Amino acid sequence: MSDHNDRPDSPNSPRATDEVVDLVSRLIRFDTSNTGELATTVGEAECARWVAEQLEEVGYTTEYVESGQPGRGNVFARLEGADRSRGALLLHSHLDVVPAEAADWSVHPFSGSVSDGYIWGRGAIDMKDMVGMAIALARQFRRDGTVPPRDIVFAFLADEEAGGRWGSHWLVDNRPDLFEGITDAVGEVGGFSLTVDTPSGDQRRLYLVETAEKGIAWMKLTATAKAGHGSFLHADNAVTLISEAVAALGRHTFPLVMTESVEQFLAVVSEETGLDFSPDAPDLDTTLFKLGSIARIVGATLRDTANPTMLQAGYKANVIPQTASAVVDCRVLPGRQAAFEAEVDALIGPDVTREWVTKLDSYETTFDGHLVDAMNDAVLAFDPNGRTVPYMLSGGTDAKAFARIGIRCFGFAPLRLPPELDFAALFHGVDERVPVDALLFGTDVLEHFLLHI
């Protein structure tokens, strides 16, 4: 096994850090916007085939798979490890991005511009930075003849931004052979730094490792009543019923629930800052905002949420419709599904029915074991002032698909971020960008991790 400090002497062979910036910039130039509709989703296949070319160029055998729909391109490649009796590690990243309106940006969202110390463009942090790091390290390992401790499966996936139905979930259901022997997985939205102020006046960087995700459940509500003329008296009105149900859900605050990942995160933050982030804190929601932009994510992991997002009813101003419907975006904590549904039923009442449009379960693992130790050691190797800490993501990733087949999943795409950067706002935001220094740091950390898994 090659170590970070005993690489083969290959002076003419570029290091991963030599080419990762260019790789990320080139990846961003592929417009892989995922609208959720096949007719308007473009670029995944072209980008996936380009990724395969970068890997094949240094000797990998790749497999290109279209997952259920034409153009939904996915690429897999395996690097054999020293101990093939151990389970393999899946290093996964997605190629699609959410759409971007060029007129809103200060640079073109698919320019991949490198300026002012950043790489700019849609996908810079969600998640073509990780795609670039994975490609760069895969190429370096193959060029150097590096043999990691165990097999690494590199996966570059389609359709994550629309829930992975035509990406990770389709692959798990239809190509289980691709995941044979894989026991652990590492993906996005983890490993980034959060800088906090300590009581002594110093600063400490916490590196948030994702160990849990809330469930994603998009719920359709339907109210049915008697249709009629808009000028008559109507005791039952479908529009009124759906409006009351939506208002009740939208104004409701679900109970505070401390899962293991959130409790551990808040305990570390309390220890490092001297502030009270305990469940018994007088005003925990307000105290959280002292953490900056990450508070929006952390605050959403303290309780279930149900946010109305769509309404539909009627076809003419003077006709009371027979049905009215709404869509509610529900995010449910691990272990809370049954209690959540009971609470929703009580709020919407007996005259409104509900059904799941999309339902992806929550996920949580423990913050322990050899893989966690390897993450912590990798961070400390390049940031002695760092500390890894578990946290829960309020959204979802492809990890939900892999967890369904028993793979233990983490989010670890390391970045050392400037304290002033509003990182959370960059996800799906205008002027998305990744600091070049953070990307180079992340590549070094990820290399150390992969050589010690």
N, C-alpha and C positions, 0 to 999 in steps of 0.2 A: 504494500500500500504506500502510495506517495503521500507525504505530508506537506503542509504549507511551506515548511522551512527546508525540505529536501527534494525540491522539484528537480527533474532531469535538467541537465545543462543544455538548453536549446535556445541560444541567443537569437536565432533568426525566427523563432516561433513566437507569434504575438501572444501576450497574456490576455485573459478575459477582460481585464480593465482597459487594455489598449483598444478594443473594438466594441465595447458595450455601448458607448455613447452613439456611435454610428449605427449600430444595430437598432437601438431604440428609435432613433430618428427615422431610419428607413421603415421600420414597422409602422410608425405613426402615419407615414405617407400612404399606406394602404387604407383606403376608406372602407372600414369594415363595420359600418353603421348597421345596427340591428334595430329595426323598427318594430319587430314582433310579427311582421307579415312577410312571407316569402317573396312576394312580388317586389317589395321595396327594400329588402335586406340584401346588401351587396358586399362583395370583396372578401368574404371568408375563405372561399376556395383558392382564390389567387394568392392570398396571404399565406394560407396553409401550405400551398405547393412551394412558395418561396422559402418558408421555414424548412421544409423537407430538403430543399436544395442546399441550404446552409449546413445541414447535418450530414447529408450524403457527400458533400465536398470533402469532409475530413474522414470519411470512411464508415459512417453509420449506415445500417440497414433500417430504413424507415417504412412505416405502413401508413398510407393515406386512406382515410375512411370517410365516406360521406354518410352522415347520420340521419337517414330516413328521408331527407329532402335533398334535391339537387343543389349543390353549391354549399352545403353545410359541411365544410372541410375540417377534418381533425387529423393530427399527425402524432404518431407514437414512435419512440425509439428507446432501445434498452442498452444500458452500459453495464456489462457484467462485473460483478463484484468478487472480492476475494473469497468470501464464504457464501456459497450458493445455497447452503442449507438454511440460511436465514431468510426471513421474509423480505421482499423488495420494498423500496421506498418509491412512492409515486410523487414526482415533482410536477404539479399541474398548473397551467395558466390558460386563460382564455384569450382568443384572438379578436372577438367582437367587441364593439364599443357602443355606447349610446349615441344617438344622433347629435349633431351640433349645428347651430345656425351661425354661419360664417359672419354675418353682419354684426353679431353681438361680440365678437372677439377682437382683441387688439392685434392678433396674428391669425393667419388662416388656420383653422383647427386641424387640417391635415397637411400642414407644411413640415412638421418635424423640425421647426426652427431651433437652432442652438444659439442662444444669446443671453446676455446678462446672468450667466451662471446657471441657466435652466435649459431643459429641453421642453419645448412647448408643443401642445397639440392634444387632441382628443385621444385618450388612452394612455397619456403619459404616466399616470399613477393608477389607472384602472383599465387594463393592467399590463400595458406593453413594456413597462419598466421591468417587470418580473419575467416577461417573455424574453426580453433582451438579455437579462442576466442568465437565464436558463440556457439560451442558445450559446452565449459566449463561453460559459463554463463547460457545457457539453463539448464544444469545439476544442477548448483548451485541453480537457481531459483526454480526448481521443488523440490529439496531436502529440501529447506528452506520453501517451501510453499509461496514463494514470489508472490504477485499479482501486476503486473505492472499497470500503469494508463490506458492502453488500450491494446487490443489484440496485440500480437507479433506473426507473422508467420515466422518461421525459414525455409529457403529454401536453399538446397544444390544442385547445378545444373551441368548438363553436357554440353559439347561442346562450352563453351564460347570462347575458343581459336581459334575456326574456325568460329566465327561469330554468334553462338547460333542457327543456323538453326535447329539442332537436340537437342536443349536444350530450352532456354527461349522463343524463337520465336515459336517453335512447341507447347510448353505448353500454351502460350497465345492464340494461334489459336485453339488448340484442347482440352484444359482443362481449359476453362475460370472460371470454378467453383472453382479452386484452388486459384483464386485471388479475389473472391467475397468479397466485403466489405473492401478491401485494398485501402487506399488513398495515402499512402506515402511509399517510399522505401529507404533503405540505403544499399550501396554496397561498391565496392572497389575503389582504387586509389584516396583516399582523407583522410584528417585527419592527414597526416604525416607532420612533422615539417621541416621548412626551416629556418636555422639560418642566420640572416643578421647582418652586422655591422652598428651601429648607429653613427651619427656624434660625439657623446660624447665619442666614443671609447668603449662603451658597446656592448653587443650582445642582439638581440631580436629573440625569436622563433615565427615564423608565422606558423600557422597550416592551410594547404590548404584544403578547403572543395570543392569538385567538384560539381559545379552547372551547368555545361554545357559540351557537347561533340561535336566535329566536326562530320559531316556526313562521313560515309565510303562508297565510291563508286568505285568499281573496274570496269574499263571501257575497253572494247575490241575495238581496232581500226582495220579496215580491208581496204586494198587497193586492187583493182581489175584492171587488165590491160590485154593486149594481151600476151599470152605465145609465146615463140619463141626460136630460136637457140641463144646460147650465143655469137656466132661470128658475128651476124648481128647488124646493127644499129637499136636502139629502142628509139623512142621519149618518149614512156610511159613504165615505168618499175615499177611493183608493189613493188619491194624491195626498189627502190629509193623513191617512193611516201611515203611508210610507214616510211622509215628512216627520211625523211624530216619532217614528222608530229611528230615523236617521238622526234627528236632534237628540234623542235620548242617548244614543251611542256616542255621538260626537262630543257631547258634554260630559260624558261619564269618565270618572277617574277610577281605574282598576286598582286593586289593593297592592301595596308595596310587598314584593316577594324577593327575598335574597337567595339567589342560587349560589352554588359553591364558587363558580368563577367570579361572579360579581362581588361576593363577600371577600374573597381573597384579594381582588383588585383594590377594593376600597380600604382594606386593612393595610395594604402596602402604602397606598397614598396617604393615609392618616399617619402612618409611621414616618414617612419621609417629609411631610409638610407640617406636622404638628396640628393640623386641623382635624375637626371631628367629622368623619365621613361614615360613622357607624349608623346602623339602622335606627338607633334611638336619637340621632342628632335632631335638634329642635326644628331645623328647616333644611333637610338634606338636599332638596331640589335646588334651593338658592345657593347653598355651599358648593354644589357641584360646579357652578359657573365660574368659580375661582380657578378651575382647571382649564379655562379657555374653550376653544371650539370643540374639543373632544367631549365636552359635557353633553352635547346634543346626542352623541352616540351612547354614552354611559347612562344618561338620564332615561333613555328609551329602553334600557335593559333592567330597570328597577320594577317594571310592571308591564302587564299586557297592554296593547293599544288596539283601538279599532277606529280607524279614520275613514269617514265617508269620502269617496272620491268621484262617484258618478251617479247621476239621476236620469231617469227616463220615464216620461208619462205623457199621454195625450197626443192628439193629432189635430184638434180644432178648438178655438177659444171658447165656443159655447157648448162643447160636448164634454161631459164628465166621463173619463175613460173607465173601462172595466178593470184595468190593471195598471199598476205603477211599480217601478222597480228601482233599486239602488245597488251600487257596488261599494263594499266596504273593505278597505285594506287592513287586515288583522295580522298582528305580529304577537306570537304567543310564546311565553317562556317555557323552558323545559319542565315537564311534569305538570303543566297547568291546563292541558287541552280540555279535559272533562269539566273542570271548574269554570274555565273560560266560557265554554258553550252554555253551561247552565246560567251563567251571569248574563250572557247575551240574550238568551231566551226570555229571561225575566224582564229585560229592558225593552225588547221589541214587542212583547205581548202576543196573545194568541191569534191575532188577526193578520199577522205577517209571517210568512214562511221564509226559511233560509236554505241555501244550498251552497256547497263549495265549488267555486269556479276553478280555483287552483289551491292545492293543499300540499305543502312541503313541511315535513315535521321538523321540530326543533332538534338540536344536537348539542351534547356536552360531553367532554372527556376531562380527565383529571390532569393536573399540572405536575406530572412526575414522570420518572422513568428515564431511560438512557437517552431518548431523543430530546427530551426537555433539557437534560444536562448538556447535550451537544449544542443546543441553541444558546444556552447561557454561556458556555465556554467560548463559543464563536463571537458573541457580542463582546465579552470581556477582553478577548484577544485584541480587539481594535478600539474598544472604548472602556478603559478600566473604571471610568466613572458611571458606567451603565449598570442597569439592573433589570432583568427580565421579570415580567409579571403577567399573569393570565388575565384575560378579559373576555367579555361576550360581545359579539357583533349583533347590532340591532337588525341588520339585514340578512342576506343569505348569499352563499357562494356554491360552487360546484361540489363542495364538501358534502352537501346534503345527499347527493347521489351516491357518493362513495361510502358514506356512513351506512347506507341501506344494505351494503353487502359486507359489513363488518370491518371496514377499514377505519383505523383510528386517524382522525384528521386534526390538523393544526393549520393556523394561518401564520406564515413566517416569510414575509418578503421584506427583508431588513432595509431600513433607511434611517440615517441619522439626519434629522430635520432641523432647520433653523427654528429657534424657539418662537419667533414671530410669525411663522408661516401658518396660515389657517388651513391646515391639511384636510380637515373634514369637509370644508367647503369646496375643495377641488374635485371631489368625487361627483361626476356628472355635472360639474360646474363650468362656468365660462372661464377662459384662460387657464385651463388645466395645464399643469407643468410639474416637472420633477427637477429638483436641484441636481446638477451634475455631480457635485461632491457627495451628495447622499447616495446617488446611484453607484459611484465608484466604491464608497464605503460598503454598500449593500452587497456588491459583487464579491468583495474580499470576505465579508462575513459569511455569505452563502457558500463560498468555496470552502472555508474552514469547516463549516457545518457538514457539508457533503463528504468531506474527507474523514469525518469522525462519527458518522452515523452508526 
